[in-house]
Amino acid sequence: MESFKDRLLQDTSDEEDDSQHGQKSKHQVVSQEGASFIFKLISACSICFNAIFICSILIILSKDAPLPLSKYVGLQKNVPFSFSHGDFYTSSNRSIADAAWNAPIVQSWTGLVALSEDYVQSHDLLPAQQWPWDENKRIYILNGFHNLHCLDVVRQTVLQAYDGKPLAKPLPHVVHCLDALRQEIMCNADDTPRYTGRLNEEAGRDHPVSGIGQQKLCNSWDKLYEFAIEHSACYRPVNMSDPHFPELERFKFCPDGKRVWP
């Protein structure tokens, strides 16, 4: 028969075994939780590092990516330009200034182009009047040259008023041009911050002008001019004061000297 002492020893032994098993189970749970935390930490760090790496690659690629092209001529804002006080266009010598403003590269009629139907359709242009020498082409004026036309109208009006001469353009035309330039300025919404004060190139000036010497990037006017010459409508506003002068005769001034009329 099992004695009380033997049963007591057996119970004590069983309790010790249960205690050791419980400690082992608790240790296993703690170990599993620790491993899970470490795994999650490593995963989070990996995700962060990968995100930083991808962002770095995207930044590098964006710097190397080509500049966007304009819709109609494919121009890029890659021509450095500096704000200045002026040049030939603002010369106090009227003859020099007039010669600059009358150069073909800034004449509005240079921007009158004849574009093919394929070009018109592929660029979603609205219909325009037919070019007299090719029924497959339509006449458009490039917007930059229209802006120069309006600027020239304003300039001529200012000079004529300053000189006390009769105004060549009626007021509605001048007002139209002023508003066209306003629309263009607001459409472009140029956000370049021009510096102010007697600083940089304006240091020491009594009447400093903002932004002088400051650079920005522009579209190439030369390339726009080349496009206009290549697609010229061969127009020139000659004999405009003669109401009987045939309009077709004004479309016989191709810049390359070609004869495109019958």
C-alpha positions in Angstrom: 0.0 0.0 0.0 1.2 3.4 -1.0 2.1 5.5 2.0 1.1 9.1 2.5 4.7 10.1 2.2 5.1 8.4 -1.1 2.0 10.1 -2.5 3.2 13.5 -1.2 6.5 13.0 -3.0 4.7 12.0 -6.2 2.4 15.1 -6.1 5.4 17.4 -5.5 7.2 15.8 -8.4 4.2 16.3 -10.7 3.9 20.0 -9.7 7.5 20.6 -10.5 7.1 19.0 -13.9 4.0 21.1 -14.6 5.8 24.2 -13.5 8.8 23.5 -15.7 6.4 22.8 -18.7 4.6 26.1 -18.1 7.9 28.0 -18.0 8.9 26.4 -21.2 5.6 27.2 -22.9 5.8 30.8 -21.7 9.4 31.1 -23.0 8.3 29.7 -26.4 5.5 32.3 -26.6 7.8 35.1 -25.8 10.3 33.9 -28.3 7.7 33.6 -31.0 6.4 37.2 -30.3 10.0 38.5 -30.4 10.7 36.8 -33.7 7.4 38.2 -35.1 8.3 41.7 -34.0 11.8 41.5 -35.5 10.3 40.2 -38.8 7.8 43.0 -38.9 10.5 45.6 -38.2 12.8 44.2 -40.9 9.9 44.2 -43.4 9.0 47.8 -42.5 12.6 48.9 -42.9 12.8 47.0 -46.3 9.7 48.8 -47.5 11.0 52.2 -46.5 14.4 51.6 -48.1 12.7 50.4 -51.3 10.5 53.4 -51.4 13.4 55.7 -50.9 15.3 53.9 -53.6 12.4 54.1 -56.1 11.9 57.8 -55.4 15.6 58.4 -56.0 15.4 56.6 -59.3 12.3 58.6 -60.3 14.0 61.9 -59.4 17.1 61.0 -61.5 14.9 59.9 -64.4 12.8 63.1 -64.2 16.0 65.2 -64.4 17.2 63.3 -67.5 13.7 63.2 -69.1 13.4 65.3 -72.3 11.4 68.6 -72.0 7.8 68.4 -73.2 7.2 69.5 -76.8 4.7 72.2 -77.8 1.7 70.8 -79.6 1.9 72.3 -83.0 5.6 73.0 -83.8 7.4 70.8 -81.3 9.2 73.6 -79.4 11.0 73.1 -76.1 11.7 75.6 -73.3 15.4 75.2 -73.6 16.6 78.7 -74.8 18.2 80.8 -72.0 16.9 84.3 -71.8 17.8 87.2 -69.5 15.6 90.2 -68.6 17.3 93.3 -69.9 16.8 97.1 -70.2 16.5 96.8 -73.9 18.4 96.7 -77.2 17.7 97.8 -80.8 14.0 97.5 -80.2 14.2 100.3 -77.5 16.8 102.4 -79.1 16.4 106.2 -78.7 17.4 106.4 -82.4 14.0 106.0 -84.1 15.6 104.7 -87.3 17.4 101.9 -85.5 14.3 100.9 -83.5 12.1 101.0 -86.6 14.6 98.7 -88.5 14.5 96.2 -85.6 10.7 96.2 -85.5 10.4 95.9 -89.2 12.7 92.9 -89.6 11.0 89.9 -91.2 11.6 87.7 -88.1 9.2 89.8 -86.1 6.8 90.8 -88.9 3.3 89.4 -88.3 2.7 88.5 -92.0 5.7 86.1 -91.7 3.5 84.0 -89.4 0.8 83.6 -92.0 1.1 79.9 -92.9 -0.6 77.4 -95.3 -1.2 74.1 -93.5 -2.3 70.9 -95.2 -5.5 69.1 -94.3 -3.6 66.3 -92.8 -1.8 68.6 -90.4 -5.1 70.4 -89.6 -6.9 67.1 -88.8 -4.0 65.5 -86.9 -3.7 68.6 -84.7 -7.5 69.1 -84.2 -7.5 72.6 -85.6 -10.6 74.5 -86.5 -11.4 75.0 -90.2 -9.8 78.0 -91.9 -9.9 79.8 -95.2 -8.5 78.0 -98.2 -5.0 78.9 -99.5 -5.5 80.2 -103.1 -2.7 78.1 -104.6 -3.6 74.7 -103.1 -7.1 73.5 -102.3 -5.6 71.0 -99.8 -4.2 73.8 -97.6 -5.7 76.2 -95.2 -4.5 79.6 -94.0 -3.6 80.2 -90.3 -1.6 82.8 -88.4 0.8 81.5 -85.8 -0.2 83.0 -82.4 3.2 84.4 -81.6 3.2 86.4 -84.7 -0.3 87.6 -84.1 0.9 88.8 -80.7 3.7 90.7 -82.4 1.2 92.3 -84.8 -0.8 93.6 -81.8 2.4 94.8 -80.1 3.4 96.7 -83.2 -0.1 98.2 -83.4 0.2 99.5 -79.9 3.8 100.7 -80.5 2.7 102.6 -83.6 -0.2 104.1 -81.8 1.9 105.3 -78.9 4.6 106.8 -81.2 2.0 108.6 -83.4 0.3 110.0 -80.3 3.7 111.1 -78.9 4.6 112.7 -82.2 1.3 114.5 -82.4 0.4 112.7 -85.6 -3.0 111.2 -86.7 -3.5 107.7 -85.5 -3.3 105.1 -88.3 -5.4 102.4 -86.6 -8.9 103.0 -85.3 -9.5 102.8 -81.6 -11.4 99.4 -81.7 -8.4 97.8 -83.4 -6.0 99.1 -80.7 -8.4 98.0 -77.9 -8.6 94.6 -79.5 -4.9 94.3 -79.5 -4.6 95.4 -75.9 -7.1 92.8 -74.9 -5.4 90.1 -77.0 -2.1 90.8 -75.2 -3.9 90.7 -71.9 -5.4 87.3 -72.7 -2.0 86.0 -73.8 -0.3 87.2 -70.6 -3.0 85.7 -68.4 -3.0 82.5 -70.4 0.7 82.0 -69.9 0.5 82.9 -66.2 4.3 83.3 -66.0 5.3 82.5 -62.3 8.9 83.7 -62.5 9.7 85.6 -59.3 11.6 88.7 -60.4 13.9 90.1 -57.8 13.4 93.7 -56.6 15.6 96.5 -55.2 19.1 97.9 -55.9 20.7 94.4 -56.1 22.5 92.2 -58.6 22.8 94.1 -62.0 20.6 96.9 -60.6 23.0 97.7 -57.7 23.5 101.4 -57.4 20.8 102.5 -59.8 18.5 105.3 -58.8 15.5 103.6 -60.4 16.0 99.9 -60.3 14.0 97.6 -62.6 12.9 94.2 -61.3 14.6 91.1 -62.6 17.3 92.6 -64.8 19.9 90.0 -65.5 17.7 87.2 -64.2 17.5 84.2 -66.4 14.6 81.9 -67.6 14.1 79.3 -70.3 12.0 80.1 -73.4 10.8 78.4 -76.6 13.0 79.1 -79.6 11.6 81.9 -81.7 14.1 81.0 -84.4 12.5 77.5 -84.7 9.1 79.0 -84.8 10.3 81.4 -87.5 11.8 78.5 -89.5 8.4 76.7 -89.3 6.7 79.8 -90.6 9.1 80.1 -93.5 8.8 76.4 -94.3 4.9 76.6 -94.4 4.7 80.2 -95.6 1.4 81.3 -97.2 3.6 83.6 -99.3 1.6 86.6 -98.1 2.7 90.3 -97.8 0.4 93.2 -97.0 1.4 95.4 -100.0 -0.7 98.3 -101.4 -3.1 98.1 -98.5 -4.3 101.6 -99.1 -5.5 100.7 -102.6 -9.0 99.2 -102.3 -8.8 97.9 -105.9 -5.6 96.0 -105.5 -6.2 92.3 -106.1 -6.0 90.2 -102.9 -4.4 87.3 -104.8 -1.4 89.4 -105.6 -0.6 89.6 -102.0 -0.1 85.9 -101.9 2.8 86.0 -104.4 5.7 86.7 -102.0 7.2 83.3 -101.1 10.3 83.7 -98.9 12.2 81.0 -100.8 11.4 82.7 -104.1 9.3 79.8 -105.4 6.4 80.4 -107.7 3.5 78.4 -106.4 0.7 80.1 -108.4 -0.3 79.2 -112.0 
